[in-house]
Every structure is written in C-alpha cells, then in structure tokens.
Amino acid sequence: MTMHTHKILTVNLPNKKLQASLCKELGISYILAQLLVNRGISSAQEAEGFLHGGLERLHDPYCFSDMHKAVEIIKDACRRKEKVLLFSDYDADGVTSLTLLREVLLHMGIDAEYYIPHRVKEGYGLNKNILAIARDKKIKLLITADCGTSSHEYIGALTAGGVKVIVTDHHEPVEPDTIAFPAAATINPKLRRCGYPYRDLAGVGVVYKLCQALAGKPLNEELDLVSIGTVADAVPLTGENRIIVKEGLMRLPCTKRPGLLALMETSRIKDKRMTPHFISFILGPRINASGRVDTAETALQLLLSRTKSEAEGLAKIIEGHNRQRQRIESEILEEAQALIDKEVNFKDHKILVVAKEGWHMGVLGVVAAKLTDRFYRPTILISMDESRCKGSGRSIENFHLFQGVCECRDLLENFGGHKHAVGLVIQRGNIETFKNRINLFAREKLTIDDLLRRFDVDMEVALSEVNDTVIRELEYLAPFGNGNPEPLLYTRNVRIKGSACVLGRETLKFWVTDGSVTMPAIGFKMASLRSQCEAAPTVDLVYSPKIDNWRDAESPILEVKEIFFKR
C-alpha cells in the first residue's frame, strides 16, 4: 500500500496460478485473465459467462417467492375488470418502471391509472393522499414501482379499505423483514425471504421480472428502457444487471420508442455508440430533471409517447427543465460549499451535514453527490422549513449511510434509502442533535484510510505490454459502472516526451515512453499539472487504456486517472 498526497494506491496482487489457467483455457492475455480474477472470477466457465453471457443467463422471474401470487392477483383483476392504480417513484428508475408496467398491463387489457408523487410537495413513497385517491377512483388493486417496502401504515390502511397491494421495490426495509408485511405480495430482492438469487436489481429490473412473468416471455425489446433505469439508479453492474445493461445498450440506438429517439436527438447523442456514460450523464439526468424542478409526469409522457411530433415537443420541454436543474444545482453547490468552509471542523466531522433555508429539494441529492466526490466524505444536505425539513445524502465506498441514519431514527419523522443514498424528514430543532449523533456513529465506523480516495488498480504492467490487441480484449469487460469499474493499470518510471499541451476543457495531452515504446496519453481536468509534467524526469501513471477513434483513425491512447510525480 502506497500513500500519495491524500490518496491511497492499492495494486491487486496477481494470482499467477489462476491467471495461467484462464489464459490457457480461454486463449486470452494474462492481463485480461488477471482483470477477471480481480472481478471475483475463479473458473473458466464463470469467465466465459462474464465475457460472453447473454439473456439465457437471466434468472427465472418465478424465483421470487411471491411472484406466483402477484401474477395471479393481477390476472384476477384483469378477469374481473377491476380498477388498477400504479404508484411509482419520481426518478428515472421509477419513471422507467412505471412506463414498462403500464405498457405490459395495457397489452393484457388493463388500462391502469397511475400516480407519481411530487418530489417537493409529497416526497418519496406512499403518503396519506393515496388513501383518498384509491377511494375516489374506486381502486381495487394498487401496484407500487420502486417504492413501498417500508410503507406498512399506508398499505395496512389500503388493505383495510378493500384495496389489494402488490409491492415491487429494491430498497432496504426499514424494519427487519422477519415481521409480517401487510401487502398481498412483495417482490423485493433485498428481502431475505424473497427467494431470488440476485439482490442488486434496480426498481425497473424488479418490474421487468414481474412483466416477464405476466407476459410469459422474455420481453427482450423492453431492455432499452430497463437499461436506462438500471444505470441511472447507479446499482452495481454485476450479475443480471450487467446482462440487462449490455443487451439494453445494444437496443437503444434502434429503439422503437419515439420518446427515447427524441431525447437522444435533443441531447445530441443519437448516432453515438451507447455506453453507460451516456445514460449516467445525459439521458438519466434529463429524465430525472422533470421530477426535480417540476413534475415527473412530463418524463413519463415522453417515454409513453407514440408519435414523433408529441415526443419532440416533450423532449424540448425536458431540455429546458434540465437547464433549469443545472442552474439551481450550481447555486446550491456554491452556498453549501460556503457553509462547509464556515461551519465544518474536518477533524470532528467525518460526515458533512449542512442545512439552509429554501434550498430546492429536487436537486439536493445531486449536489450532495458532488460534495461527497469533492471532499470524499458522506454528505447530507437539508433544506430548512419552519418546522419539517427535508434532507438528502450520499455516501462513500466504505460507509453504509442508511445504517448511520437508522442509528438516529428517533430524531427523524421519516427516512429511507440504501448503503450509498438516503432521504430523510426531520424537525428543525433536531438538526444539530442529528448532526452530532450521526458523526458519533461515523467516528466509530470510519478510519482515516476510509476518508482517503482510493485507487484500486487492477495490476502493474510495463508500457510495452499495452498494445492494440490487449486493449480490444479488455473491451469484453464492458459495460463499466458501479461494481464493474473500468480497468485501471499502473506503470512506473515512464518519461514524458516533448511538450505537454492543453486542449479544451482543461484537458492535458502528452506522450510517454519507457525507452522502447512511446504512446499518447490524455488527462481530463489535468491542465494545471502541465508544468509539473514538463519538469519531472519520470512519473508513475494510473490509467485506463483505450482505442482512440478521433477522426476515424483508431490508435491506442492512455486515459490517465492519476500522475504520481517523483520527489
């Protein structure tokens, strides 16, 4: 383990025996073999599945213990022509879930009503409004999407009023799941009793399983939608999620959904080769933007739209919402930074908790994520009102933020979330106590090393080993994202050749050599390191090797993540 200016560099130790075995059985390079080992692969069969596995490896939806029950309840409602209401979350995961569920039910002959709560006025999950809505609309069956696991009180009241409830969700239960759940069926892979072998599905992944069971077929064409919700919700791209996203990304460019085509057009990515990056930073934020600054209804209508003209009109509205979201975010980021500078003692505060009047609730989670990334500490932002204040938090790799919030449950009116993200409602008078208590919990759980950004490097290699063939081979590991990061390689003692130059957006471009091989390298947001690069005799590099296809000429390039200068 090496310490470098507030960062910890860890290089995975090679497993020579397993490496050699995978090389021999699969005919792959030792670099790819080691990267597979680093991702938990321990046999050629597993490796084959990881590299080339497709839809045939998805689990049967009926592995969920309540799936038979849920399907029977829905089919019964269809036979009886009962009124059905769908209730979802307002984010990209919830909206894609709702779109998929509504379309599949419509195909069955159920023209379901739907309801998406307002992020700012109502907040996450079932609320008291649902009781009146169900009564007024004479609803007999309510199905949740991406929410509902911990809404025992409202589900109990709905059930008492003659409404059957099916919960589809992927959030951790607030209460232990040994207690009886009031819903007629609960489909959630996070519950120990659910029976499902893979626990990391997004909300839309869970709905996809229900829809497969209802349709009695795979529904492969719907994976365009499922991949968007999965990537946007930042669940691990492992196991089933990886297959869903891999297959969905292939279908996205030729999707038949006018709404997605219009969104790709307005965001200028229509003819690009789709990657998780485009969902995380372009499509996902736009689908989320409506629910953040207005109502998620606009995003839902876009995804449900059937004509090109309707889709184009809605995509333009969403583009406007996204620009508004960016403006609000920048203002709050600046204000939160000023409060952190003024109030936070970094020695005592391992979790940053800052609160201010009038912050727009819709973007707090995004700003919290940016501050978490900036300071590498869990961050909770709270928008203060006269009494009930709402907060949103994001965490770092080694801290389970939901557990931390659970420790303070007596101070909260409501809360929910998972390891890396939480939402909460708190009385104004409890904020200071909450800040102290959650930091007390964090001081017991977090070490100094946990608060240092880590570079978990796959392996150390010589520059001459990174060639076209190896780089193209590494592309089989894609799609990359949470749980399946881009390959990171480490090469020591390379010399920077000639002058480094600065391109647009603070990008540094330079050439490196080990004496026998010379390669181009690029570092995004590294322009400030230009003079250090030119003064350093040799450097150590952490990088992800890529094939650069600028101006249609393909050549290897090192995308540098960190430069370590020799003292």
N, C-alpha and C positions, 0 to 999 in steps of 0.2 A: 504493500500500500504506500502510495507516494502523495505527500501533501504539496499542493501548488497554489499559492495565492488564494486562499479561501475556497479551494476546490479539492475534492478527493478523487484521485485517479485510481481505479481498480482495473487490473488486467486479468481476465479469466485465465486460469492455468490450463494448459492443453491436456486433454485426455488422450494420450498417444494411442492407447490400445483401441479404444472405441473409434477414434479418428481413422485409424488404419483399416478397421473392419468396415466402416461405412464407405471409405474410398474404394475398397476392393469390391464390395458387393454392389455398389451403385454406380461405380465408374465416375466418381466426382472428385474435384480437387480437395486437397486436405484442408484448405481454407473453408470451403462450404461445409465439409464434414464437421469441422470444429464449431462453426456457427450453429449447426443443427444440434450438436451436443449442448451448446450453451442455452438452447431453447428447450431443453428438457427431453430431447430425443435420445432414446437408448437402444434402438434396434433399426435394422434396415427397413423392416415393414412399417414402423412408425414414420421413418424418414420419407419413405415413398408416399405415405398418406399425407404428410405435411406438404411435400413439394408438389404432388400431382393430384391429391384427393379432391373429389368433386361432390356433387349433390347426393351421390349414393351413400355418402358417409354421414348424412344428417340423421339424427335420431327420430324414431317413430313418435309422432305427437302424443300417442296414447301411453307413452312412458309417464306422462303426468297423471298422478293418481286420480285427480278429479276431472280428467278430460272426457271420459265416457259420460259422466254426469252432466257436464257443461253442454256437450253436444246434444244430449237427449232433451235437456231443458229448452235449448234454442229451437230444436226441431219440433218440439211440442208446441212452443209459442207460435211457430210458423203454421202448424196444422190448425191451431185454434184461432189464427188471425189476431193474436194479441198485440197490443201496442208495446213496442220496444224502444228504450232510450239508451243511447250510447253516451258515456261521460268520459272525457279524456283530460290529460294534462295539456297545457298550452304551449309546450316547447316542441321542437322538431320531432322528437321521439313520439310524443303524444299525438301530434297532428298527423304524422305518417301512419301511426297505429289506427287512428280514427278513420282515415281515408280508406285504408285496406279493409277494415272491419265493415264499414258501411257498404263498400262495393261488393264484398262477398255475400253479405246478408241480402242485398238488393237482388243479386243473382239467384238467391234461394227463394225470393218472393217476399222478403221482409223489407218494407220501406221504413227503416228505423229513423226516429227523431234523434237529434244529437245535441249535446250541450258541452261547451268548453268554458270553464270559469274564467273570469277576468283576472289576470295576474295581479294587478294592483288592488282592485276593489274586493276580490274574494280570496285570492291566494290559492295555494296548491291543494288539490284533493277535494273530496266530497265536503259540502258545507250545508248549513241549515236550509238554504234556498232549494236544495234538491228535493226536500220533502214536499214543499208546495208545488214544485214543477211536476213531480210524479203524480201528485193528487189531481192537479188541474188538467193534466193531459191524459189521465186515466191509464197510466203506465202499469203494465203487469210484469215486465222484465227489464232490469237495468243491467247493462254490461259496462264495466269500467275498463279503461285502457291506460296503462302506465300510471296507475294510482289505485288506491282503495284498500291496500293491505292492512293499514292501521286505522281505518275509519270505522271501528266497531260500533260506535254510538249511532252514527247515521245509518249504517247498514241494518243495525238492530231495529231502528225506528221504521225504516222502509219495509223490512220483513214483517213487522207487526202490522203495518198498513196494507199488507197483501201483495207487496212487490217482491218478486224473487230477484236476488242479486248474484251476478257472476263477476268475480274479480279477476282481471288479468293485470299483472303487475310484475315488477322486478326489483322493487325496493325492499330494503331490510325491514322486518317487522319491528315496531317499537316495543311491543310486548313479546315475551317468549312464545314461540309458536307451538308450545305444548298446550296452550289454552284453546278452548273451543272457539272457532271462528264463526261469526253469525251468517256469513254468505252461504248461498246454496252450493256454490262451487268456487274454489280459489285456485287459480293457476299462476303460481309464482315459483320460479326455480330457486329462490333464496330460502324458501321454507324447507326445513329438514325433512318434513313428511311428504314433500311433493312427489318424490319418486323419480324425478328427472335427473339424468346423469350429468348434465352440464348446467352450471349455476349462473353463468355470466351473460345470458341473453339480455338484450335491451328490451324495453317495453314492446317495441314493434316486432321483435323476434318472438316474444311470447304470443302476441296477437297472430303472427304468421302461423305459429303452431296450431292455434285454435282454428284459424281459417283453413289450414290444410286438412284438419280433422273434419271440419264441416263440409268441405268440397270433396273429400275423399280422393284427392290427387295432389301432386307436389306444388302446383302454383308457381312454377319457375319464373314466369314473366313478371310476377309481382316483386321479384327480388331487387328491381331498380329502387323501389320505394323503401324496402326493408333495409337495404344497404345505407341509404341516406339517414334514416333514423338511428341505425346502429352506430355509424361513425360519429354523427352529430352528438350522440349521448356519451361519447368517449368511453364506452365499455371496452374491455380487453379484446384485441383482435387475435384471439386464440380459438382453438376448437371450432365449434359450429359458427361462431361469429366470423371467423376468418374465411370460411367457405361461403357464407352468406354474402360477405362484402366482396370477395373475389368474383363471385358469379354476378353479383349485382352491378359491379363496376363495368363488367363486360356488356351488360344490357343497357346501361344508362345512355350511351351515345345514340342507340337506336330505339329508345323508349317510344311507346305509342301515346304517352301522356302529354297532351298539349301544354299543360301547366309546367311540367319539367323542361320541355323543349323551350318554352318562352323564358323560363328562368335562366337556363343556360345561355340563351341568346342575349338577354339584357345584361348578364354578368360577364359576357364575352368569353365564355369557355366552351362554346358549342362544339367546336371542332378539335378540342384537345383530347388527348388520351386520358381517360378518367383515373384519378388516384384518390386515396383518402384525403389528401391535402385539399383538393378542390371541394370536397364536402365539408371538411372541418373549417375552412377559411372563407368559402364563397357561398355554396348552396345552403349549408346548415345555418349560418348566421342570418341569411336573408329570410329563410323560413321562420326562424326564431324572432326576427325583428318585429313582425306584426304583433305578436303576443307581448313583446317587450314595451312597445310605445303606443299600441292601440289595442286591437283585439285579434286573437289568433284566427278568428273567423275568416279573415282575408286570405291567410295562407292555406286554410282548409279549402276554401272555394277555388283557389288556384289549382291545388292538387286534384280536386274533383272535376275541374272544368273539362268540357267536352269539345269546345270549339277553339280554333286558333285565335279568333278575334277576342273572345272573352278572356282567354289565357294571357294574351299580350297586354290587355288593359290592366289586369290584376298584377301582372309581373311589374308593370311600370309603377303601380301604387306601392308595391313591396320594395322596389328600388328606392323610392322616396322614404319609406319607413326605415330602411337600412341606413340611409344618410343621416336621418334624424337620430337614430340609435347611436351612430358613431359620434355625433356632436355631443349628445348627453353624456356618453361614456367618457369623452375627453375631459369634460368639465368636472365630473365626479372624481376621475382619476387624479386630477390636479389638486382638488380640495382634500381628498383622502391623503394624498402624499404630504400636503402641508400639515394636516393633523398628526400624521405619524411623526414627522420631523419635530413637532412641538410636544407631543404627549408621550411618545413611546420610549421607554427605557429598555433597550435591546438586551441588557443583561438580565432583567427580570421577566420581560415579556417574550416568551417563546411563541405565543400566539398573538397576532396583531388583531385587536378589537377596537374599531373606531366607529363613532356614531355622529351623525349630524342631521339637523332639521332638513326636511324637504328633499332628500335625495330620491330620485326616481327609482322605485322598487324594481322596475322591469330590467334594469341593467346591472344591479348590484353584484350578481353572481359573476358576470363577465369581468367587471372591474376588480372584484376580489381575486379572480384567477390571475389577472395581470400583476396585481400587487404580490401575490404568492410567488409568481415567477420572478418578480423583481427582487424581493427580499429573501426568497426561499424560506418562508415561514408560513404556517397556516394563517389565513386571514379571514376575519368576519367583518363585514360592513353592515351597519344598522342604520336604517332610515327612521329618524325620530318623529313621533307624532305627539299629540298632547298626552295620550296615555299608551295605547297599544303601538309598539314599534316593531317593524319587520326587518329581519336580517337575512343575509345570505353569505355562506362561507365556502372556501375552497381550501384544499389541504396539499401537503407534500407527500412524497412517496412513503415515508416511514411513520406517518401519524394517522390513526383512524379517527377522523374528525367527528363522525357520528357517535362513537363511543364517548368522546370528550363531551359532546353536547348532552348525551344521556346522563352523565355524571351531574349535570346541572338542571335536570328535568323539573325539579321543584321550583325553579326560578322562571320557568317558561310556561306560556299559555299553550303553545303548540310547537311541534318541531317534527322534522323528518329528514331522510336523506340516506347516505351511504358513506363508505370509507373516505371518499375524496370530496364530497359536496354535501352541504346541509342547507336547510331553510329553517327559520325559527320566528316565533312571535313572542315578544317579551314586553312586560310593563316597563315604562321609562325608569321608574325608581329601582328596578332590579339590574340595570345595565352594568353599573360599577361592580356590584357583587358578582355578577356573571363573569365579567372580565377577570376578576381576581381568582374566582373558583376554577375556571377552565384553564387558567395559567398555572394554577397549583397542580392540577391534573397533568398538564403538559410537562411541568418540571420533573415529575416522577417518571414520565414515559420517554421523553426526548433527551438524547445525549447531544453533546457539542457536534459530534460527527454527523448526526441526523440532520443538522441545520446547515451542513455544507453541501453544496451542489456536487453530485457525484457524476463522474464519467465512468460508466461501467463499460469498459472496452472489451470487445469480443476477443481480440488476440493481437499480439505483436507480430509484425511481418516486415520483411525487407521490401523496399520500394520496387525492386525488380520482380517481385512475386505478384504484383498487382497489374495484371495485363487485361486486355480486352476479353479474353475467354473467361477468366475468373469473374470479372465484373458482370458479364452477361449471365453467368451461372448464378450469381448472388441475387439476380432479379427474381429467381424462383421462390425466394423467401417472402416476396411481397404478397399481399398488401401490408404495408407497415403502419403501425399506430400503437396505441396504448397496449402493452402486453406483448407486442411483437415489434420492437424498435428496429430502425434502420441499422444495418451492420456498421459497427464502429471499429476501425482498425487503428493501430498505433505504430508509428515508425519513428525511430530515434535518429538523431545526428544527420539530418539532411541539410544541405546548404541551399540558401535562396540564391538563385542565379539571376543576374541582371537587376533591373529596377522593378520594384512593385508598382502597380498603377491602380488608381482609384477609379472605379466605374460608377454609374448611377446608384442611388440609394445606399451610399456608404459601403459599397462592395469593393473588396480588395482582391486584385488578380495578380498572381505572381507565378514563377516557375521554380520547381525544386529539383535537386539532383542528389544522388548518392554516389556520384562519380562514374557510374556505369549507365544509369537510366535517368532521363530528365522528363518531368511531367508537369502539366499546368495544374494550378491549384486556385481555388476561389473561396473567399471567406465573406459571408454576408454580414453586414454591420461590423466589419473589422477595419474600416478605413483608418481609424485612429491608431492602428498598430503599424502603419506603413514605415515610419522612421525606425521603430524598433527592429522591424524585419530587415531593413537595409543595413542596420548596424550589427546585427547578430551574426557571428561566424557560422554557427549551426543552430538548428532548432529541432524540437521534437513535435510531431504533429499527431493530433487525433482527427480522423476524417472518415467520411463515408465515400467510397469510390463510386463514380457514376459514369454513364456514357453520355457525353455532351453532344446534342444534335443541333447545335446552333447553325443556322443557315444550311440545314440538311446535311452537314458534314459530320459524321459520327466519329468521336475520338474520346479516349478516356480522360477524365478530369477528377481531381480530388476535391470534394466539398469539405472544406476544413471547418471543424467544430471548435477546436482549441489549438492555440500555439503556445508551447512552453519554451520560453527563452532561457538559455543557459546563463547562470550567474558567473 
